Every structure is written in structure tokens, then in C-alpha cells.
């Protein structure tokens, strides 16, 4: 299985034992990829019809989910998961200012020319 590599993103490998749950803060645009096992996710809270709603998702090996909103993410490994632990990869987008700084620095190193015009 391959994970798309973005040099500006933050990669957070995680491992959950069968039945283990974890709550973590995530930014909007974070992707969750299941590398092994299966996991139940409760995404960040949203308002729906005047009440709070958290969309439940179940992901199996090789599946991924892109979170549109930031907030608290609840992850729980399936109790009868495959032999071994559930392995996840969280890919968080770079902070906007860090991304901008890296892009500007790369542009200046190329003499102000886009990469497509490099000889």
C-alpha cells in the first residue's frame, strides 16, 4: 500500500490495539489512512438542524477519509480486528504560513522562475 507523499504535510503514524480508543485534535484537511486492521471513527462535531452531530465512519485496511472540519477525532480499533494492531497514518496539511514560507524560499532559490521554466 502506498501513501501519497507531500513534503509540507505532517505524517503521524499511530497504532491501536483491539478495542483501544483514542481522542486527538485534528486540523481541517487532515487525512486518515488505515494501513492494517479496521477502525471506527467519529469525526469532529458539526451543527445539523440545531443540534450537534458527529458522523460515524468505519474504515478497513487500505481505506482513507479526508476530514473537512477541524476538531476532536475519536478513533476506536475494531475489537475483532485482524491479528495484530490496527495501524493508521494521519496526514495533516502544513500550517498556511509554513507552507507559504517554504514555497517562497523555493521560488527565491530558483531565481524567481517557476519550476517549469528551469533549464
C-alpha positions as CSV (number, residue, x, y, z in Angstrom):
1,X,0.0,0.0,0.0
2,X,1.3,3.5,-0.8
3,X,0.8,6.8,0.8
4,X,0.9,9.9,-1.3
5,X,3.9,12.0,-0.1
6,X,3.6,15.7,0.5
7,X,6.8,17.3,1.9
8,X,4.9,20.1,3.6
9,X,2.5,17.8,5.4
10,X,3.0,16.2,8.9
11,X,2.8,12.4,9.0
12,X,1.7,10.8,12.2
13,X,1.8,7.0,12.3
14,X,-0.5,5.6,15.0
15,X,-1.1,2.1,16.4
16,X,-4.2,1.0,18.3
17,X,-4.7,-2.4,20.0
18,X,-8.0,-4.3,19.5
19,X,-10.8,-2.3,21.3
20,X,-8.5,0.6,22.2
21,X,-9.9,4.1,21.7
22,X,-8.2,7.5,21.3
23,X,-9.3,11.1,21.1
24,X,-7.0,13.5,19.2
25,X,-7.3,17.1,17.9
26,X,-7.0,17.4,14.1
27,X,-6.9,20.3,11.7
28,X,-9.3,20.7,8.7
29,X,-7.9,18.9,5.7
30,X,-6.4,16.0,7.7
31,X,-6.5,12.6,6.0
32,X,-6.8,9.3,7.9
33,X,-5.5,6.2,6.2
34,X,-5.8,2.7,7.6
35,X,-2.7,0.7,6.9
36,X,-3.8,-2.5,8.7
37,X,-6.9,-3.7,10.6
38,X,-10.1,-1.6,10.8
39,X,-11.2,1.4,12.8
40,X,-14.4,3.2,13.8
41,X,-14.1,7.0,13.6
42,X,-16.3,9.7,15.0
43,X,-15.4,12.9,13.1
44,X,-15.3,16.4,14.5
45,X,-18.6,17.8,15.8
46,X,-20.9,19.7,13.3
47,X,-24.2,21.5,13.7
48,X,-27.0,19.8,11.9
49,X,-30.6,21.2,12.3
50,X,-29.8,23.0,15.6
51,X,-28.1,20.0,17.2
52,X,-24.5,18.7,17.4
53,X,-23.8,15.7,15.1
54,X,-20.7,13.6,14.8
55,X,-20.6,11.4,11.6
56,X,-19.6,7.8,12.4
57,X,-17.4,6.1,9.8
58,X,-15.9,2.6,9.7
59,X,-12.7,2.2,7.7
60,X,-11.0,-1.1,6.7
61,X,-7.5,-1.8,5.6
62,X,-6.5,0.4,2.6
63,X,-9.3,2.9,3.1
64,X,-8.9,6.6,3.9
65,X,-11.0,9.6,4.9
66,X,-10.4,13.3,4.4
67,X,-11.8,15.4,7.3
68,X,-13.4,18.6,6.1
69,X,-13.5,20.2,9.5
70,X,-11.0,20.5,12.4
71,X,-11.8,19.4,15.9
72,X,-11.6,16.3,18.0
73,X,-11.5,12.9,16.3
74,X,-12.4,9.7,18.1
75,X,-10.8,6.6,16.8
76,X,-11.5,3.1,18.1
77,X,-9.9,-0.1,16.8
78,X,-12.3,-2.9,16.0
79,X,-12.5,-5.5,18.8
80,X,-12.2,-8.4,16.4
81,X,-9.6,-6.8,14.2
82,X,-7.1,-8.7,12.2
83,X,-4.2,-10.4,14.1
84,X,-2.0,-7.6,15.4
85,X,-2.7,-4.0,15.9
86,X,-4.6,-1.5,13.8
87,X,-2.1,0.8,12.1
88,X,-3.1,4.2,10.9
89,X,-1.4,7.2,9.2
90,X,-2.7,10.7,9.9
91,X,-1.6,13.2,7.2
92,X,-2.0,16.8,8.4
93,X,-1.7,19.7,6.0
94,X,1.1,22.2,6.7
95,X,0.2,25.4,8.5
96,X,-0.6,28.0,5.9
97,X,2.3,30.3,6.9
98,X,4.8,27.4,6.9
99,X,3.6,26.3,3.5
100,X,3.9,29.9,2.1
101,X,7.3,30.3,3.6
102,X,8.6,27.1,2.1
103,X,7.1,27.9,-1.3
104,X,8.6,31.4,-1.4
105,X,12.0,30.2,-0.3
106,X,12.0,27.6,-3.0
107,X,11.0,30.2,-5.6
108,X,13.8,32.5,-4.5
109,X,16.3,29.7,-4.7
110,X,15.3,29.2,-8.3
111,X,15.9,32.8,-9.1
112,X,12.2,33.7,-9.1
113,X,11.4,31.4,-12.1
114,X,8.7,28.7,-11.9
115,X,10.0,25.1,-11.9
116,X,8.5,24.6,-15.4
117,X,10.9,27.3,-16.7
118,X,14.1,25.8,-15.2
119,X,16.7,24.6,-17.7
